Amino acid sequence: MHYSQQLKKYGDSKSAIRELAAYGSRRAREIGEENVFDFSLGAPSVPAPARVTQTMLHLLQTVPPEKLHGYTAAEGDLSVREKIATYLSTRYGIENRPDRVYVMAGASAGLAMVTRALRDSSDDEFVCLAPFWAEYTVFIDTAGAQPVVVPPDYSTFEPDREAFEAAVNEHTKAVFIDQPNNPSGVLYREETLTWLANTLRKKEKEFGHPIYLIADEPYRELAFDGESPYMPHYYADTIIVYSFSKALSLAGERIGYIYVPESVTDGDIIYSVIKGAGRALGYSCAPALMQYTIAENLDITADISVYHRNRDLLYTMLTDLGFECVYPTGAFYMMVKSPSGDGKEFSHTAQAHDVLVTPSDTFGIPGYVRVSFCVSSDRITRSQPAFAQLAQHYGLRPAQ
């Protein structure tokens, strides 16, 4: 065979999310955009802060073009990495080093790099805490390792503890965690994070090698009822992968960073291997304009209060109609239980009512759909009759 069968599989496979969004665009042309209620994509709906735009304009007017549009160091401009390290030190009270920061084009690139860097053998396993972002398994598979899925405790949407302890073994290289979670919007409780860290420390000692926690943090700033946890406070062997896509509404600009804290076992070596992965994958020298832009805007976010209001509006509307929903405390997603027990069936039935929601099978669990509420509040309000028809279809009883 003269090409990669593995990569052809991923090239040919269709993302359920992208497929729904494409259908929504076609349907909007047929019946009008106002009549299609698309809750499939996780694309920020609020604009980037004005200060971000002002920073970019200032840079364009004052920085020499050969610097602004030229190459930086592969791991990012040193001044940018210094500002990220200083910001993290100030915010979280942990001394951070710029020579452990790698600026890259979005969290996807960072996750692929870290996975490739940690994989050493085809026997290596990476644990995914369901529900999880579907691309984790793509990064693991194409790195030549094995994904291991741990189901949630459906009463909390936190990890099933017994299943997690059974899943972590001598082949485990790392565990993926994202807080707040995509797709559930759940933030793990303090007690759960402490248990997770203690379990991993016990397993490290049992098997005699580090087990890394890959903290995927594009939604870190999108917490509604307090701050998101900073995982190095809980577990020393945590590698941070951060993106500005959601916090600053810069999804299309593809900018973020990897950070290897001082506490990480063999941290200098791990950082060097991550740099090697960036070189091997071609993920070096993120766009200079965006590097300099985010360096001046580390302390602000877009108006995330919009998502908070949308959470309250959507949760009240759906539960009043009789749907069973997982209450999100962050991000901009909500899991809704399928009345039929089949997430794909629920998504298909909703589509017939011009409501587009993503089946949870995409995220490693059955029986739910993900509803993205990073949309206008008006869309949520206008969707009420369509959701009411769905509730009637399933014979749900409205809340009294």
C-alpha positions in Angstrom: 0.0 0.0 0.0 1.4 3.4 -1.0 -0.3 5.5 1.7 -1.3 5.3 5.3 -4.5 3.3 5.9 -4.7 4.7 9.4 -4.8 8.3 8.2 -7.1 7.5 5.3 -9.6 6.2 7.9 -9.5 9.5 9.7 -9.6 11.5 6.5 -12.7 9.6 5.3 -14.5 9.6 8.6 -17.0 12.3 9.2 -17.3 14.3 12.4 -20.8 14.1 13.7 -20.4 17.8 14.8 -19.2 19.0 11.5 -21.8 17.0 9.6 -24.6 18.5 11.7 -23.2 22.0 11.2 -23.1 21.4 7.4 -26.6 20.1 7.4 -27.7 23.2 9.4 -26.2 25.5 6.7 -28.0 23.7 3.9 -31.3 23.7 5.9 -30.9 27.4 6.6 -30.8 28.2 2.9 -34.0 26.2 2.4 -36.2 27.5 5.3 -34.3 30.5 6.6 -31.5 30.7 9.2 -34.0 31.9 11.9 -35.9 28.6 11.6 -32.9 26.3 12.2 -31.8 25.9 15.8 -28.2 24.8 15.6 -26.7 23.8 19.0 -24.0 21.6 17.5 -20.8 23.6 17.4 -18.6 24.8 20.2 -17.7 28.1 18.5 -17.6 31.2 20.7 -20.5 33.6 20.0 -19.2 36.6 21.8 -16.6 38.9 20.3 -13.0 39.1 21.4 -12.4 41.9 23.9 -11.8 45.3 22.4 -8.4 45.4 24.0 -7.4 42.4 21.8 -8.3 44.3 18.6 -6.6 47.4 19.9 -3.4 45.4 20.7 -3.3 44.0 17.2 -3.8 47.4 15.6 -1.0 48.9 17.8 1.3 46.0 16.8 0.6 46.5 13.1 1.3 50.2 13.4 4.5 50.0 15.5 6.3 46.7 15.1 8.6 46.3 12.1 6.8 44.0 9.5 9.8 41.7 9.3 9.4 41.0 13.0 5.6 41.0 13.2 5.2 38.6 10.3 8.5 36.7 10.6 9.7 33.6 12.3 10.1 33.4 16.1 11.9 30.6 17.9 10.3 27.3 17.3 8.9 27.3 20.8 7.8 30.9 20.7 9.3 34.3 21.2 11.2 34.5 24.5 9.5 37.7 25.6 6.1 36.1 25.1 7.1 33.0 27.0 8.5 35.2 29.8 5.2 37.0 30.1 3.2 33.7 30.2 5.5 32.3 32.9 5.3 35.5 35.0 1.5 35.6 34.7 1.1 31.9 35.8 3.5 32.5 38.7 1.6 35.5 39.9 -1.9 34.0 39.4 -1.2 30.5 40.9 1.6 31.2 43.3 3.9 28.6 41.7 7.3 29.6 40.3 7.3 29.1 36.6 10.0 29.2 34.0 9.8 30.5 30.4 12.1 27.7 29.2 9.2 25.3 30.0 6.6 27.2 27.9 6.0 26.2 24.3 3.7 28.5 22.3 1.8 26.7 19.6 -1.1 27.0 17.2 -4.0 26.0 19.4 -4.6 23.3 22.0 -5.2 20.6 19.4 -1.6 20.9 18.2 -0.4 20.9 21.8 -2.3 17.8 22.7 -1.0 16.0 19.7 2.5 17.0 20.6 2.3 15.9 24.2 0.8 12.6 23.3 3.5 11.9 20.7 6.2 13.0 23.2 5.0 10.7 26.0 4.5 7.6 23.8 7.4 5.3 23.9 6.0 1.8 23.1 3.0 0.4 21.2 2.0 -1.1 24.6 1.6 2.4 26.1 -1.9 3.4 27.2 -3.5 6.8 27.7 -6.6 7.0 29.8 -9.6 9.1 28.7 -12.2 10.1 31.3 -15.6 9.9 29.6 -17.2 11.9 28.4 -14.3 13.5 26.6 -13.4 15.4 23.4 -13.3 12.8 20.6 -10.0 13.9 19.2 -8.1 12.5 22.2 -8.4 9.0 20.7 -7.2 10.3 17.3 -4.1 11.7 18.9 -3.5 8.5 20.9 -4.1 6.2 17.9 -1.9 8.1 15.5 0.9 8.3 18.1 0.9 4.5 18.1 -0.5 4.0 21.6 -3.7 2.6 23.1 -6.7 4.6 24.4 -8.4 3.4 27.5 -11.9 4.8 28.2 -13.1 5.2 31.8 -16.9 5.7 32.1 -18.4 8.3 34.3 -20.5 7.9 37.4 -23.7 9.0 35.8 -25.0 10.4 39.0 -22.3 13.1 39.1 -20.6 12.9 35.6 -17.3 12.5 37.5 -15.1 9.4 36.9 -16.3 6.0 38.0 -13.7 5.4 40.7 -13.6 1.7 40.6 -13.2 1.7 36.8 -10.5 4.3 37.0 -8.4 2.4 39.5 -8.8 -0.7 37.3 -7.8 1.2 34.2 -4.5 2.6 35.4 -1.8 0.0 35.2 1.9 -0.5 34.4 1.3 0.5 30.8 -0.4 3.8 31.6 1.6 6.8 30.4 -0.9 9.6 31.0 -4.5 10.5 31.8 -6.4 13.3 30.0 -8.5 15.6 32.0 -10.3 18.8 30.9 -11.9 21.1 33.4 -14.6 22.4 32.9 -15.4 19.4 30.9 -16.3 19.2 27.2 -19.0 18.0 26.6 -20.7 18.0 30.1 -19.7 21.4 31.5 -19.0 19.7 34.8 -16.3 20.8 37.1 -15.0 18.0 39.4 -15.4 18.5 43.1 -12.4 19.3 45.2 -12.7 15.9 46.9 -12.7 14.2 43.5 -9.6 16.0 42.4 -7.8 15.1 45.6 -8.9 11.4 45.2 -7.7 11.5 41.6 -4.3 12.9 42.5 -3.8 10.4 45.4 -4.7 7.5 43.2 -2.2 8.5 40.6 0.5 9.0 43.2 -0.2 5.5 44.6 -0.1 4.1 41.1 3.2 5.8 40.3 4.7 4.3 43.4 3.3 0.9 42.6 4.6 0.7 39.0 7.8 2.7 39.6 7.4 5.3 36.8 5.7 8.6 36.4 2.1 8.8 35.2 1.4 12.2 33.7 -1.8 14.1 33.9 -2.5 16.0 30.6 -4.6 19.0 31.6 -6.5 20.2 28.5 -7.6 23.7 29.5 -9.3 25.7 26.8 -12.3 26.3 29.1 -10.3 27.2 32.2 -11.7 30.7 32.4 -15.3 29.6 31.7 -16.3 28.7 35.2 -19.6 30.1 36.5 -19.5 29.3 40.2 -15.9 29.9 41.2 -12.5 29.3 39.6 -11.5 26.3 37.7 -8.9 24.1 39.5 -5.3 24.5 38.6 -4.2 20.9 38.5 -0.5 21.3 39.4 -1.8 22.4 42.8 -3.2 18.8 43.2 -0.8 16.7 41.2 2.9 17.3 40.6 3.1 15.4 37.3 0.7 17.7 35.4 1.4 19.0 32.0 -0.8 22.0 31.0 -2.2 22.5 27.5 -3.9 25.9 27.2 -5.8 27.7 24.4 -7.1 31.2 24.0 -9.8 30.1 21.6 -12.6 30.2 24.2 -11.4 32.7 26.8 -10.6 35.4 24.3 -12.9 34.2 21.5 -10.0 33.6 19.2 -10.8 30.1 18.0 -9.9 30.9 14.4 -6.5 32.4 15.3 -5.2 29.1 16.6 -3.0 30.2 19.5 -2.2 28.6 22.8 0.7 27.1 24.8 2.0 24.0 26.5 3.5 24.4 30.0 5.6 21.8 31.9 5.7 22.9 35.5 8.8 22.7 37.7 7.2 19.9 39.7 7.0 17.5 36.7 9.2 14.4 37.0 12.0 14.7 34.4 10.5 18.0 33.4 13.5 19.3 31.4 13.6 16.0 29.4 9.8 16.0 28.9 10.0 19.6 27.6 12.8 18.7 25.3 10.9 15.7 23.9 7.8 18.0 23.4 10.0 20.3 21.4 11.1 17.3 19.4 7.5 16.3 18.8 6.7 19.9 17.6 9.6 19.6 15.1 8.5 16.1 13.9 4.9 17.2 13.5 5.8 20.6 12.0 4.1 22.4 14.8 6.7 25.1 15.4 6.7 28.9 15.3 3.1 29.8 16.0 2.0 33.0 14.2 4.1 35.9 15.5 1.3 38.5 15.4 -0.9 36.3 17.7 2.0 35.5 20.0 2.6 39.2 20.7 -1.2 39.9 20.9 -1.9 37.3 23.6 1.2 38.3 25.6 -0.5 41.6 26.2 -3.9 40.1 27.1 -3.2 37.3 29.5 -5.3 38.9 32.3 -8.6 39.4 30.5 -11.4 37.3 29.0 -14.3 37.9 26.6 -17.7 38.5 28.1 -18.3 35.0 29.5 -21.4 36.3 31.5 -23.3 35.7 28.2 -22.7 31.9 28.6 -23.7 32.0 32.2 -27.0 33.6 31.3 -27.5 31.1 28.5 -26.8 28.2 30.8 -29.5 29.4 33.2 -32.0 30.1 30.3 -31.5 26.7 28.6 -31.4 24.6 31.8 -34.7 26.1 33.0 -36.3 25.8 29.6 -35.4 22.2 29.1 -36.1 20.9 32.6 -39.4 22.7 32.6 -40.3 20.7 29.5 -39.5 17.5 31.3 -36.0 16.8 29.9 -33.3 15.4 32.2 -30.2 17.6 32.0 -26.7 17.5 33.6 -26.2 20.9 35.3 -23.1 22.5 33.9 -20.9 24.7 36.1 -18.6 25.8 33.3 -17.7 25.7 29.6 -20.7 26.3 27.3 -22.2 22.8 26.9 -25.1 20.9 28.5 -25.7 17.1 28.4 -29.4 16.2 27.9 -30.5 12.6 28.5 -32.2 10.9 25.6 -35.8 10.0 26.5 -35.4 6.9 24.4 -32.0 5.9 25.9 -30.4 6.3 22.5 -28.4 9.5 21.8 -28.2 9.0 18.1 -31.9 8.4 17.8 -32.6 11.5 19.9 -30.3 13.6 17.7 -32.0 12.3 14.5 -35.5 13.0 15.9 -34.4 16.5 17.0 -33.0 17.1 13.5 -36.5 16.4 12.0 -37.7 19.4 14.2 -34.7 21.5 12.9 -33.0 21.3 16.3 -29.3 20.2 15.9 -27.7 18.5 18.9 -24.7 16.2 19.0 -25.1 12.5 20.1 -22.9 11.7 23.1 -21.5 8.6 21.4 -19.1 11.1 19.8 -17.8 11.8 23.3 -17.4 8.2 24.5 -20.7 7.6 26.3 -24.2 6.5 25.1 -27.6 7.8 25.8 -27.2 11.6 25.8 -26.9 14.6 23.4 -24.6 17.6 23.8 -26.3 21.0 23.5 -23.9 23.9 22.9 -25.2 27.1 24.3 -22.5 29.4 22.9 -25.2 30.9 20.8 -27.4 34.0 21.0 -29.9 34.0 23.9 -32.5 34.8 21.2 -31.8 31.4 19.5 -32.4 29.6 22.8 -35.7 31.5 23.4 -36.9 30.9 19.9 -36.1 27.2 20.1 -38.6 26.6 22.9 -41.6 25.6 20.6 -39.3 23.1 18.8 -38.1 21.6 22.0 -41.7 21.5 23.3 -42.7 19.4 20.2 -39.8 17.1 21.0 -41.0 16.7 24.5 -44.5 16.0 23.3 -43.1 13.4 20.8 -41.5 11.5 23.7 -44.5 12.0 26.1 -42.5 13.9 28.6 -44.3 15.6 31.5 -43.6 19.3 31.9 -42.4 20.3 35.4 -45.3 21.3 37.7 
